[in-house]
Amino acid sequence: TGANLSLSDLRGARLAGARLAGADLEGADLSRADLTGADLTGAALSATRFFEPGPGGAENGARIEGLRIAGATGLLEDQEAWLAARGVRA
């Protein structure tokens, strides 16, 4: 879509099935967002957060079942590792 959502606070947003291919999500916070089946292929994801550590080691992660991020760029190492551990790869 090419949407510019850079630096957006999208914590807890309902984005299931969203078509955000090619979007600029640099610096966006997607922790706790519902990204089930969302398409972020080719998106700019520099400094984008999909999870954040919570109190006592709890994890506030996005729902990412079926999330597509092929060709996305700029993922932070910890975010990329978190996604990969859940079967989502750029």
Helices and strands as residue ranges (DSSP letters): E 51-53, G 55-57, E 59-61, H 77-85
